[in-house]
């Protein structure tokens, strides 16, 4: 059995967030994390990607 490209894809905490829309572009974002996202998870993703 061969793996598919989607099976090889690295999943991150950002994959769980809803997609933004173009109206958000160019606006200053909040420094608060979205509900359900912990700072620790983001740091773990950074280490896995690196």
mmCIF entry with sequence, helices, sheets and N, C-alpha, C, O atoms, coordinates in Angstrom:
data_MODEL
# 
_entry.id   MODEL 
# 
_entity.id                         1 
_entity.type                       polymer 
_entity.pdbx_number_of_molecules   1 
# 
_entity_poly.entity_id                      1 
_entity_poly.type                           'polypeptide(L)' 
_entity_poly.nstd_linkage                   no 
_entity_poly.nstd_monomer                   no 
_entity_poly.pdbx_seq_one_letter_code       
;(UNK)(UNK)(UNK)(UNK)(UNK)(UNK)(UNK)(UNK)(UNK)(UNK)(UNK)(UNK)(UNK)(UNK)(UNK)(UNK)
(UNK)(UNK)(UNK)(UNK)(UNK)(UNK)(UNK)(UNK)(UNK)(UNK)(UNK)(UNK)(UNK)(UNK)(UNK)(UNK)
(UNK)(UNK)(UNK)(UNK)(UNK)(UNK)(UNK)(UNK)(UNK)(UNK)(UNK)(UNK)(UNK)(UNK)(UNK)(UNK)
(UNK)(UNK)
;
_entity_poly.pdbx_seq_one_letter_code_can   XXXXXXXXXXXXXXXXXXXXXXXXXXXXXXXXXXXXXXXXXXXXXXXXXX 
_entity_poly.pdbx_strand_id                 A 
# 
loop_
_entity_poly_seq.entity_id 
_entity_poly_seq.num 
_entity_poly_seq.mon_id 
_entity_poly_seq.hetero 
1 1  UNK n 
1 2  UNK n 
1 3  UNK n 
1 4  UNK n 
1 5  UNK n 
1 6  UNK n 
1 7  UNK n 
1 8  UNK n 
1 9  UNK n 
1 10 UNK n 
1 11 UNK n 
1 12 UNK n 
1 13 UNK n 
1 14 UNK n 
1 15 UNK n 
1 16 UNK n 
1 17 UNK n 
1 18 UNK n 
1 19 UNK n 
1 20 UNK n 
1 21 UNK n 
1 22 UNK n 
1 23 UNK n 
1 24 UNK n 
1 25 UNK n 
1 26 UNK n 
1 27 UNK n 
1 28 UNK n 
1 29 UNK n 
1 30 UNK n 
1 31 UNK n 
1 32 UNK n 
1 33 UNK n 
1 34 UNK n 
1 35 UNK n 
1 36 UNK n 
1 37 UNK n 
1 38 UNK n 
1 39 UNK n 
1 40 UNK n 
1 41 UNK n 
1 42 UNK n 
1 43 UNK n 
1 44 UNK n 
1 45 UNK n 
1 46 UNK n 
1 47 UNK n 
1 48 UNK n 
1 49 UNK n 
1 50 UNK n 
# 
_struct_asym.id          A 
_struct_asym.entity_id   1 
# 
loop_
_struct_conf.conf_type_id 
_struct_conf.id 
_struct_conf.pdbx_PDB_helix_id 
_struct_conf.beg_label_comp_id 
_struct_conf.beg_label_asym_id 
_struct_conf.beg_label_seq_id 
_struct_conf.pdbx_beg_PDB_ins_code 
_struct_conf.end_label_comp_id 
_struct_conf.end_label_asym_id 
_struct_conf.end_label_seq_id 
_struct_conf.pdbx_end_PDB_ins_code 
_struct_conf.beg_auth_comp_id 
_struct_conf.beg_auth_asym_id 
_struct_conf.beg_auth_seq_id 
_struct_conf.end_auth_comp_id 
_struct_conf.end_auth_asym_id 
_struct_conf.end_auth_seq_id 
_struct_conf.pdbx_PDB_helix_class 
_struct_conf.details 
_struct_conf.pdbx_PDB_helix_length 
HELX_P HELX_P1 AA1 UNK A 5  ? UNK A 8  ? UNK A 5  UNK A 8  1 ? 4  
HELX_P HELX_P2 AA2 UNK A 13 ? UNK A 16 ? UNK A 13 UNK A 16 5 ? 4  
HELX_P HELX_P3 AA3 UNK A 22 ? UNK A 24 ? UNK A 22 UNK A 24 5 ? 3  
HELX_P HELX_P4 AA4 UNK A 39 ? UNK A 49 ? UNK A 39 UNK A 49 1 ? 11 
# 
_struct_conf_type.id          HELX_P 
_struct_conf_type.criteria    ? 
_struct_conf_type.reference   ? 
# 
loop_
_atom_site.group_PDB 
_atom_site.id 
_atom_site.type_symbol 
_atom_site.label_atom_id 
_atom_site.label_alt_id 
_atom_site.label_comp_id 
_atom_site.label_asym_id 
_atom_site.label_entity_id 
_atom_site.label_seq_id 
_atom_site.pdbx_PDB_ins_code 
_atom_site.Cartn_x 
_atom_site.Cartn_y 
_atom_site.Cartn_z 
_atom_site.occupancy 
_atom_site.B_iso_or_equiv 
_atom_site.pdbx_formal_charge 
_atom_site.auth_seq_id 
_atom_site.auth_comp_id 
_atom_site.auth_asym_id 
_atom_site.auth_atom_id 
_atom_site.pdbx_PDB_model_num 
ATOM 1   N N  . UNK A 1 1  ? 0.838   -1.193 0.000  1.00 0.00 ? 1  UNK A N  1 
ATOM 2   C CA . UNK A 1 1  ? 0.000   0.000  0.000  1.00 0.00 ? 1  UNK A CA 1 
ATOM 3   C C  . UNK A 1 1  ? 0.874   1.244  0.000  1.00 0.00 ? 1  UNK A C  1 
ATOM 4   O O  . UNK A 1 1  ? 1.847   1.323  0.749  1.00 0.00 ? 1  UNK A O  1 
ATOM 5   N N  . UNK A 1 2  ? 0.538   2.191  -0.817 1.00 0.00 ? 2  UNK A N  1 
ATOM 6   C CA . UNK A 1 2  ? 1.294   3.437  -0.842 1.00 0.00 ? 2  UNK A CA 1 
ATOM 7   C C  . UNK A 1 2  ? 0.523   4.526  -0.109 1.00 0.00 ? 2  UNK A C  1 
ATOM 8   O O  . UNK A 1 2  ? -0.708  4.552  -0.101 1.00 0.00 ? 2  UNK A O  1 
ATOM 9   N N  . UNK A 1 3  ? 1.270   5.401  0.490  1.00 0.00 ? 3  UNK A N  1 
ATOM 10  C CA . UNK A 1 3  ? 0.647   6.520  1.210  1.00 0.00 ? 3  UNK A CA 1 
ATOM 11  C C  . UNK A 1 3  ? 0.222   7.586  0.212  1.00 0.00 ? 3  UNK A C  1 
ATOM 12  O O  . UNK A 1 3  ? 0.883   7.792  -0.805 1.00 0.00 ? 3  UNK A O  1 
ATOM 13  N N  . UNK A 1 4  ? -0.868  8.251  0.501  1.00 0.00 ? 4  UNK A N  1 
ATOM 14  C CA . UNK A 1 4  ? -1.307  9.351  -0.342 1.00 0.00 ? 4  UNK A CA 1 
ATOM 15  C C  . UNK A 1 4  ? -0.671  10.639 0.156  1.00 0.00 ? 4  UNK A C  1 
ATOM 16  O O  . UNK A 1 4  ? -0.159  10.689 1.275  1.00 0.00 ? 4  UNK A O  1 
ATOM 17  N N  . UNK A 1 5  ? -0.700  11.666 -0.657 1.00 0.00 ? 5  UNK A N  1 
ATOM 18  C CA . UNK A 1 5  ? -0.121  12.963 -0.274 1.00 0.00 ? 5  UNK A CA 1 
ATOM 19  C C  . UNK A 1 5  ? -0.815  13.519 0.958  1.00 0.00 ? 5  UNK A C  1 
ATOM 20  O O  . UNK A 1 5  ? -0.160  14.128 1.804  1.00 0.00 ? 5  UNK A O  1 
ATOM 21  N N  . UNK A 1 6  ? -2.119  13.326 1.082  1.00 0.00 ? 6  UNK A N  1 
ATOM 22  C CA . UNK A 1 6  ? -2.828  13.866 2.238  1.00 0.00 ? 6  UNK A CA 1 
ATOM 23  C C  . UNK A 1 6  ? -2.440  13.138 3.518  1.00 0.00 ? 6  UNK A C  1 
ATOM 24  O O  . UNK A 1 6  ? -2.471  13.735 4.594  1.00 0.00 ? 6  UNK A O  1 
ATOM 25  N N  . UNK A 1 7  ? -2.077  11.861 3.425  1.00 0.00 ? 7  UNK A N  1 
ATOM 26  C CA . UNK A 1 7  ? -1.658  11.114 4.605  1.00 0.00 ? 7  UNK A CA 1 
ATOM 27  C C  . UNK A 1 7  ? -0.287  11.581 5.080  1.00 0.00 ? 7  UNK A C  1 
ATOM 28  O O  . UNK A 1 7  ? 0.012   11.496 6.271  1.00 0.00 ? 7  UNK A O  1 
ATOM 29  N N  . UNK A 1 8  ? 0.547   12.069 4.174  1.00 0.00 ? 8  UNK A N  1 
ATOM 30  C CA . UNK A 1 8  ? 1.878   12.543 4.514  1.00 0.00 ? 8  UNK A CA 1 
ATOM 31  C C  . UNK A 1 8  ? 1.879   13.977 5.017  1.00 0.00 ? 8  UNK A C  1 
ATOM 32  O O  . UNK A 1 8  ? 2.894   14.445 5.533  1.00 0.00 ? 8  UNK A O  1 
ATOM 33  N N  . UNK A 1 9  ? 0.776   14.676 4.882  1.00 0.00 ? 9  UNK A N  1 
ATOM 34  C CA . UNK A 1 9  ? 0.704   16.091 5.220  1.00 0.00 ? 9  UNK A CA 1 
ATOM 35  C C  . UNK A 1 9  ? 0.805   16.299 6.727  1.00 0.00 ? 9  UNK A C  1 
ATOM 36  O O  . UNK A 1 9  ? 0.128   15.620 7.499  1.00 0.00 ? 9  UNK A O  1 
ATOM 37  N N  . UNK A 1 10 ? 1.638   17.221 7.133  1.00 0.00 ? 10 UNK A N  1 
ATOM 38  C CA . UNK A 1 10 ? 1.795   17.573 8.542  1.00 0.00 ? 10 UNK A CA 1 
ATOM 39  C C  . UNK A 1 10 ? 0.572   18.358 9.000  1.00 0.00 ? 10 UNK A C  1 
ATOM 40  O O  . UNK A 1 10 ? 0.220   19.371 8.396  1.00 0.00 ? 10 UNK A O  1 
ATOM 41  N N  . UNK A 1 11 ? -0.066  17.901 10.048 1.00 0.00 ? 11 UNK A N  1 
ATOM 42  C CA . UNK A 1 11 ? -1.240  18.581 10.596 1.00 0.00 ? 11 UNK A CA 1 
ATOM 43  C C  . UNK A 1 11 ? -0.787  19.484 11.740 1.00 0.00 ? 11 UNK A C  1 
ATOM 44  O O  . UNK A 1 11 ? -0.012  19.058 12.597 1.00 0.00 ? 11 UNK A O  1 
ATOM 45  N N  . UNK A 1 12 ? -1.259  20.708 11.760 1.00 0.00 ? 12 UNK A N  1 
ATOM 46  C CA . UNK A 1 12 ? -0.902  21.661 12.797 1.00 0.00 ? 12 UNK A CA 1 
ATOM 47  C C  . UNK A 1 12 ? -2.170  22.201 13.453 1.00 0.00 ? 12 UNK A C  1 
ATOM 48  O O  . UNK A 1 12 ? -3.284  21.965 12.986 1.00 0.00 ? 12 UNK A O  1 
ATOM 49  N N  . UNK A 1 13 ? -1.969  22.928 14.543 1.00 0.00 ? 13 UNK A N  1 
ATOM 50  C CA . UNK A 1 13 ? -3.098  23.533 15.250 1.00 0.00 ? 13 UNK A CA 1 
ATOM 51  C C  . UNK A 1 13 ? -3.825  24.525 14.334 1.00 0.00 ? 13 UNK A C  1 
ATOM 52  O O  . UNK A 1 13 ? -5.029  24.730 14.488 1.00 0.00 ? 13 UNK A O  1 
ATOM 53  N N  . UNK A 1 14 ? -3.127  25.131 13.406 1.00 0.00 ? 14 UNK A N  1 
ATOM 54  C CA . UNK A 1 14 ? -3.755  26.089 12.495 1.00 0.00 ? 14 UNK A CA 1 
ATOM 55  C C  . UNK A 1 14 ? -4.768  25.417 11.571 1.00 0.00 ? 14 UNK A C  1 
ATOM 56  O O  . UNK A 1 14 ? -5.693  26.066 11.084 1.00 0.00 ? 14 UNK A O  1 
ATOM 57  N N  . UNK A 1 15 ? -4.594  24.123 11.333 1.00 0.00 ? 15 UNK A N  1 
ATOM 58  C CA . UNK A 1 15 ? -5.551  23.393 10.498 1.00 0.00 ? 15 UNK A CA 1 
ATOM 59  C C  . UNK A 1 15 ? -6.926  23.300 11.158 1.00 0.00 ? 15 UNK A C  1 
ATOM 60  O O  . UNK A 1 15 ? -7.927  23.097 10.471 1.00 0.00 ? 15 UNK A O  1 
ATOM 61  N N  . UNK A 1 16 ? -6.984  23.444 12.469 1.00 0.00 ? 16 UNK A N  1 
ATOM 62  C CA . UNK A 1 16 ? -8.259  23.365 13.186 1.00 0.00 ? 16 UNK A CA 1 
ATOM 63  C C  . UNK A 1 16 ? -9.022  24.688 13.176 1.00 0.00 ? 16 UNK A C  1 
ATOM 64  O O  . UNK A 1 16 ? -10.205 24.719 13.516 1.00 0.00 ? 16 UNK A O  1 
ATOM 65  N N  . UNK A 1 17 ? -8.368  25.767 12.794 1.00 0.00 ? 17 UNK A N  1 
ATOM 66  C CA . UNK A 1 17 ? -9.014  27.083 12.830 1.00 0.00 ? 17 UNK A CA 1 
ATOM 67  C C  . UNK A 1 17 ? -9.853  27.313 11.588 1.00 0.00 ? 17 UNK A C  1 
ATOM 68  O O  . UNK A 1 17 ? -9.535  26.793 10.519 1.00 0.00 ? 17 UNK A O  1 
ATOM 69  N N  . UNK A 1 18 ? -10.928 28.091 11.718 1.00 0.00 ? 18 UNK A N  1 
ATOM 70  C CA . UNK A 1 18 ? -11.735 28.393 10.536 1.00 0.00 ? 18 UNK A CA 1 
ATOM 71  C C  . UNK A 1 18 ? -10.955 29.297 9.581  1.00 0.00 ? 18 UNK A C  1 
ATOM 72  O O  . UNK A 1 18 ? -10.123 30.103 9.998  1.00 0.00 ? 18 UNK A O  1 
ATOM 73  N N  . UNK A 1 19 ? -11.240 29.143 8.325  1.00 0.00 ? 19 UNK A N  1 
ATOM 74  C CA . UNK A 1 19 ? -10.582 29.938 7.301  1.00 0.00 ? 19 UNK A CA 1 
ATOM 75  C C  . UNK A 1 19 ? -11.060 31.387 7.375  1.00 0.00 ? 19 UNK A C  1 
ATOM 76  O O  . UNK A 1 19 ? -12.249 31.638 7.571  1.00 0.00 ? 19 UNK A O  1 
ATOM 77  N N  . UNK A 1 20 ? -10.152 32.325 7.220  1.00 0.00 ? 20 UNK A N  1 
ATOM 78  C CA . UNK A 1 20 ? -10.519 33.739 7.201  1.00 0.00 ? 20 UNK A CA 1 
ATOM 79  C C  . UNK A 1 20 ? -11.035 34.131 5.826  1.00 0.00 ? 20 UNK A C  1 
ATOM 80  O O  . UNK A 1 20 ? -11.042 33.319 4.901  1.00 0.00 ? 20 UNK A O  1 
ATOM 81  N N  . UNK A 1 21 ? -11.457 35.351 5.701  1.00 0.00 ? 21 UNK A N  1 
ATOM 82  C CA . UNK A 1 21 ? -11.866 35.827 4.385  1.00 0.00 ? 21 UNK A CA 1 
ATOM 83  C C  . UNK A 1 21 ? -11.028 37.039 4.000  1.00 0.00 ? 21 UNK A C  1 
ATOM 84  O O  . UNK A 1 21 ? -10.253 37.546 4.810  1.00 0.00 ? 21 UNK A O  1 
ATOM 85  N N  . UNK A 1 22 ? -11.183 37.498 2.773  1.00 0.00 ? 22 UNK A N  1 
ATOM 86  C CA . UNK A 1 22 ? -10.346 38.576 2.255  1.00 0.00 ? 22 UNK A CA 1 
ATOM 87  C C  . UNK A 1 22 ? -10.555 39.899 2.975  1.00 0.00 ? 22 UNK A C  1 
ATOM 88  O O  . UNK A 1 22 ? -9.696  40.779 2.906  1.00 0.00 ? 22 UNK A O  1 
ATOM 89  N N  . UNK A 1 23 ? -11.678 40.056 3.662  1.00 0.00 ? 23 UNK A N  1 
ATOM 90  C CA . UNK A 1 23 ? -11.923 41.308 4.373  1.00 0.00 ? 23 UNK A CA 1 
ATOM 91  C C  . UNK A 1 23 ? -10.957 41.467 5.555  1.00 0.00 ? 23 UNK A C  1 
ATOM 92  O O  . UNK A 1 23 ? -10.772 42.573 6.062  1.00 0.00 ? 23 UNK A O  1 
ATOM 93  N N  . UNK A 1 24 ? -10.337 40.351 5.997  1.00 0.00 ? 24 UNK A N  1 
ATOM 94  C CA . UNK A 1 24 ? -9.384  40.401 7.101  1.00 0.00 ? 24 UNK A CA 1 
ATOM 95  C C  . UNK A 1 24 ? -7.997  40.855 6.657  1.00 0.00 ? 24 UNK A C  1 
ATOM 96  O O  . UNK A 1 24 ? -7.178  41.243 7.490  1.00 0.00 ? 24 UNK A O  1 
ATOM 97  N N  . UNK A 1 25 ? -7.726  40.811 5.364  1.00 0.00 ? 25 UNK A N  1 
ATOM 98  C CA . UNK A 1 25 ? -6.407  41.173 4.867  1.00 0.00 ? 25 UNK A CA 1 
ATOM 99  C C  . UNK A 1 25 ? -6.125  42.657 5.095  1.00 0.00 ? 25 UNK A C  1 
ATOM 100 O O  . UNK A 1 25 ? -6.982  43.510 4.860  1.00 0.00 ? 25 UNK A O  1 
ATOM 101 N N  . UNK A 1 26 ? -4.928  42.943 5.549  1.00 0.00 ? 26 UNK A N  1 
ATOM 102 C CA . UNK A 1 26 ? -4.527  44.328 5.743  1.00 0.00 ? 26 UNK A CA 1 
ATOM 103 C C  . UNK A 1 26 ? -4.985  44.933 7.051  1.00 0.00 ? 26 UNK A C  1 
ATOM 104 O O  . UNK A 1 26 ? -4.665  46.085 7.345  1.00 0.00 ? 26 UNK A O  1 
ATOM 105 N N  . UNK A 1 27 ? -5.725  44.180 7.841  1.00 0.00 ? 27 UNK A N  1 
ATOM 106 C CA . UNK A 1 27 ? -6.156  44.701 9.137  1.00 0.00 ? 27 UNK A CA 1 
ATOM 107 C C  . UNK A 1 27 ? -5.231  44.162 10.221 1.00 0.00 ? 27 UNK A C  1 
ATOM 108 O O  . UNK A 1 27 ? -4.634  43.096 10.072 1.00 0.00 ? 27 UNK A O  1 
ATOM 109 N N  . UNK A 1 28 ? -5.125  44.894 11.282 1.00 0.00 ? 28 UNK A N  1 
ATOM 110 C CA . UNK A 1 28 ? -4.285  44.471 12.385 1.00 0.00 ? 28 UNK A CA 1 
ATOM 111 C C  . UNK A 1 28 ? -4.991  43.339 13.127 1.00 0.00 ? 28 UNK A C  1 
ATOM 112 O O  . UNK A 1 28 ? -6.176  43.438 13.447 1.00 0.00 ? 28 UNK A O  1 
ATOM 113 N N  . UNK A 1 29 ? -4.261  42.277 13.393 1.00 0.00 ? 29 UNK A N  1 
ATOM 114 C CA . UNK A 1 29 ? -4.878  41.130 14.052 1.00 0.00 ? 29 UNK A CA 1 
ATOM 115 C C  . UNK A 1 29 ? -4.770  41.244 15.565 1.00 0.00 ? 29 UNK A C  1 
ATOM 116 O O  . UNK A 1 29 ? -3.941  41.982 16.097 1.00 0.00 ? 29 UNK A O  1 
ATOM 117 N N  . UNK A 1 30 ? -5.614  40.508 16.228 1.00 0.00 ? 30 UNK A N  1 
ATOM 118 C CA . UNK A 1 30 ? -5.615  40.472 17.681 1.00 0.00 ? 30 UNK A CA 1 
ATOM 119 C C  . UNK A 1 30 ? -4.423  39.656 18.170 1.00 0.00 ? 30 UNK A C  1 
ATOM 120 O O  . UNK A 1 30 ? -3.992  38.716 17.502 1.00 0.00 ? 30 UNK A O  1 
ATOM 121 N N  . UNK A 1 31 ? -3.897  40.012 19.325 1.00 0.00 ? 31 UNK A N  1 
ATOM 122 C CA . UNK A 1 31 ? -2.794  39.256 19.897 1.00 0.00 ? 31 UNK A CA 1 
ATOM 123 C C  . UNK A 1 31 ? -3.297  38.091 20.746 1.00 0.00 ? 31 UNK A C  1 
ATOM 124 O O  . UNK A 1 31 ? -2.498  37.337 21.302 1.00 0.00 ? 31 UNK A O  1 
ATOM 125 N N  . UNK A 1 32 ? -4.600  37.943 20.846 1.00 0.00 ? 32 UNK A N  1 
ATOM 126 C CA . UNK A 1 32 ? -5.189  36.837 21.598 1.00 0.00 ? 32 UNK A CA 1 
ATOM 127 C C  . UNK A 1 32 ? -5.273  35.612 20.706 1.00 0.00 ? 32 UNK A C  1 
ATOM 128 O O  . UNK A 1 32 ? -5.508  35.715 19.502 1.00 0.00 ? 32 UNK A O  1 
ATOM 129 N N  . UNK A 1 33 ? -5.078  34.457 21.314 1.00 0.00 ? 33 UNK A N  1 
ATOM 130 C CA . UNK A 1 33 ? -5.219  33.206 20.574 1.00 0.00 ? 33 UNK A CA 1 
ATOM 131 C C  . UNK A 1 33 ? -6.698  32.872 20.432 1.00 0.00 ? 33 UNK A C  1 
ATOM 132 O O  . UNK A 1 33 ? -7.491  33.160 21.327 1.00 0.00 ? 33 UNK A O  1 
ATOM 133 N N  . UNK A 1 34 ? -7.068  32.265 19.307 1.00 0.00 ? 34 UNK A N  1 
ATOM 134 C CA . UNK A 1 34 ? -8.461  31.848 19.140 1.00 0.00 ? 34 UNK A CA 1 
ATOM 135 C C  . UNK A 1 34 ? -8.855  30.839 20.212 1.00 0.00 ? 34 UNK A C  1 
ATOM 136 O O  . UNK A 1 34 ? -8.007  30.152 20.781 1.00 0.00 ? 34 UNK A O  1 
ATOM 137 N N  . UNK A 1 35 ? -10.142 30.762 20.475 1.00 0.00 ? 35 UNK A N  1 
ATOM 138 C CA . UNK A 1 35 ? -10.663 29.824 21.461 1.00 0.00 ? 35 UNK A CA 1 
ATOM 139 C C  . UNK A 1 35 ? -10.258 28.399 21.075 1.00 0.00 ? 35 UNK A C  1 
ATOM 140 O O  . UNK A 1 35 ? -10.379 28.011 19.913 1.00 0.00 ? 35 UNK A O  1 
ATOM 141 N N  . UNK A 1 36 ? -9.782  27.629 22.043 1.00 0.00 ? 36 UNK A N  1 
ATOM 142 C CA . UNK A 1 36 ? -9.414  26.241 21.786 1.00 0.00 ? 36 UNK A CA 1 
ATOM 143 C C  . UNK A 1 36 ? -7.968  26.041 21.370 1.00 0.00 ? 36 UNK A C  1 
ATOM 144 O O  . UNK A 1 36 ? -7.534  24.906 21.176 1.00 0.00 ? 36 UNK A O  1 
ATOM 145 N N  . UNK A 1 37 ? -7.212  27.131 21.228 1.00 0.00 ? 37 UNK A N  1 
ATOM 146 C CA . UNK A 1 37 ? -5.801  27.031 20.842 1.00 0.00 ? 37 UNK A CA 1 
ATOM 147 C C  . UNK A 1 37 ? -4.947  27.449 22.024 1.00 0.00 ? 37 UNK A C  1 
ATOM 148 O O  . UNK A 1 37 ? -5.150  28.513 22.609 1.00 0.00 ? 37 UNK A O  1 
ATOM 149 N N  . UNK A 1 38 ? -3.998  26.607 22.363 1.00 0.00 ? 38 UNK A N  1 
ATOM 150 C CA . UNK A 1 38 ? -3.113  26.910 23.477 1.00 0.00 ? 38 UNK A CA 1 
ATOM 151 C C  . UNK A 1 38 ? -1.732  27.282 22.949 1.00 0.00 ? 38 UNK A C  1 
ATOM 152 O O  . UNK A 1 38 ? -1.283  26.765 21.926 1.00 0.00 ? 38 UNK A O  1 
ATOM 153 N N  . UNK A 1 39 ? -1.076  28.172 23.653 1.00 0.00 ? 39 UNK A N  1 
ATOM 154 C CA . UNK A 1 39 ? 0.249   28.633 23.253 1.00 0.00 ? 39 UNK A CA 1 
ATOM 155 C C  . UNK A 1 39 ? 1.214   27.449 23.110 1.00 0.00 ? 39 UNK A C  1 
ATOM 156 O O  . UNK A 1 39 ? 2.032   27.413 22.190 1.00 0.00 ? 39 UNK A O  1 
ATOM 157 N N  . UNK A 1 40 ? 1.111   26.500 24.013 1.00 0.00 ? 40 UNK A N  1 
ATOM 158 C CA . UNK A 1 40 ? 1.987   25.323 23.992 1.00 0.00 ? 40 UNK A CA 1 
ATOM 159 C C  . UNK A 1 40 ? 1.859   24.570 22.660 1.00 0.00 ? 40 UNK A C  1 
ATOM 160 O O  . UNK A 1 40 ? 2.856   24.102 22.110 1.00 0.00 ? 40 UNK A O  1 
ATOM 161 N N  . UNK A 1 41 ? 0.631   24.459 22.149 1.00 0.00 ? 41 UNK A N  1 
ATOM 162 C CA . UNK A 1 41 ? 0.413   23.760 20.877 1.00 0.00 ? 41 UNK A CA 1 
ATOM 163 C C  . UNK A 1 41 ? 1.124   24.462 19.729 1.00 0.00 ? 41 UNK A C  1 
ATOM 164 O O  . UNK A 1 41 ? 1.688   23.810 18.851 1.00 0.00 ? 41 UNK A O  1 
ATOM 165 N N  . UNK A 1 42 ? 1.096   25.781 19.736 1.00 0.00 ? 42 UNK A N  1 
ATOM 166 C CA . UNK A 1 42 ? 1.760   26.531 18.672 1.00 0.00 ? 42 UNK A CA 1 
ATOM 167 C C  . UNK A 1 42 ? 3.271   26.325 18.710 1.00 0.00 ? 42 UNK A C  1 
ATOM 168 O O  . UNK A 1 42 ? 3.902   26.141 17.670 1.00 0.00 ? 42 UNK A O  1 
ATOM 169 N N  . UNK A 1 43 ? 3.849   26.355 19.907 1.00 0.00 ? 43 UNK A N  1 
ATOM 170 C CA . UNK A 1 43 ? 5.286   26.118 20.040 1.00 0.00 ? 43 UNK A CA 1 
ATOM 171 C C  . UNK A 1 43 ? 5.654   24.702 19.593 1.00 0.00 ? 43 UNK A C  1 
ATOM 172 O O  . UNK A 1 43 ? 6.687   24.510 18.952 1.00 0.00 ? 43 UNK A O  1 
ATOM 173 N N  . UNK A 1 44 ? 4.831   23.719 19.920 1.00 0.00 ? 44 UNK A N  1 
ATOM 174 C CA . UNK A 1 44 ? 5.086   22.342 19.475 1.00 0.00 ? 44 UNK A CA 1 
ATOM 175 C C  . UNK A 1 44 ? 5.057   22.253 17.955 1.00 0.00 ? 44 UNK A C  1 
ATOM 176 O O  . UNK A 1 44 ? 5.886   21.560 17.366 1.00 0.00 ? 44 UNK A O  1 
ATOM 177 N N  . UNK A 1 45 ? 4.120   22.942 17.309 1.00 0.00 ? 45 UNK A N  1 
ATOM 178 C CA . UNK A 1 45 ? 4.050   22.951 15.848 1.00 0.00 ? 45 UNK A CA 1 
ATOM 179 C C  . UNK A 1 45 ? 5.301   23.581 15.253 1.00 0.00 ? 45 UNK A C  1 
ATOM 180 O O  . UNK A 1 45 ? 5.834   23.083 14.261 1.00 0.00 ? 45 UNK A O  1 
ATOM 181 N N  . UNK A 1 46 ? 5.768   24.659 15.842 1.00 0.00 ? 46 UNK A N  1 
ATOM 182 C CA . UNK A 1 46 ? 6.981   25.323 15.331 1.00 0.00 ? 46 UNK A CA 1 
ATOM 183 C C  . UNK A 1 46 ? 8.161   24.371 15.380 1.00 0.00 ? 46 UNK A C  1 
ATOM 184 O O  . UNK A 1 46 ? 8.943   24.305 14.432 1.00 0.00 ? 46 UNK A O  1 
ATOM 185 N N  . UNK A 1 47 ? 8.299   23.636 16.470 1.00 0.00 ? 47 UNK A N  1 
ATOM 186 C CA . UNK A 1 47 ? 9.408   22.682 16.597 1.00 0.00 ? 47 UNK A CA 1 
ATOM 187 C C  . UNK A 1 47 ? 9.280   21.541 15.595 1.00 0.00 ? 47 UNK A C  1 
ATOM 188 O O  . UNK A 1 47 ? 10.283  21.118 15.020 1.00 0.00 ? 47 UNK A O  1 
ATOM 189 N N  . UNK A 1 48 ? 8.073   21.036 15.374 1.00 0.00 ? 48 UNK A N  1 
ATOM 190 C CA . UNK A 1 48 ? 7.879   19.959 14.397 1.00 0.00 ? 48 UNK A CA 1 
ATOM 191 C C  . UNK A 1 48 ? 8.181   20.414 12.981 1.00 0.00 ? 48 UNK A C  1 
ATOM 192 O O  . UNK A 1 48 ? 8.766   19.669 12.196 1.00 0.00 ? 48 UNK A O  1 
ATOM 193 N N  . UNK A 1 49 ? 7.784   21.634 12.653 1.00 0.00 ? 49 UNK A N  1 
ATOM 194 C CA . UNK A 1 49 ? 8.017   22.149 11.298 1.00 0.00 ? 49 UNK A CA 1 
ATOM 195 C C  . UNK A 1 49 ? 9.515   22.381 11.070 1.00 0.00 ? 49 UNK A C  1 
ATOM 196 O O  . UNK A 1 49 ? 10.041  22.103 9.992  1.00 0.00 ? 49 UNK A O  1 
ATOM 197 N N  . UNK A 1 50 ? 10.191  22.895 12.103 1.00 0.00 ? 50 UNK A N  1 
ATOM 198 C CA . UNK A 1 50 ? 11.638  23.161 11.984 1.00 0.00 ? 50 UNK A CA 1 
ATOM 199 C C  . UNK A 1 50 ? 12.378  21.857 11.830 1.00 0.00 ? 50 UNK A C  1 
ATOM 200 O O  . UNK A 1 50 ? 13.604  21.853 11.714 1.00 0.00 ? 50 UNK A O  1 
# 
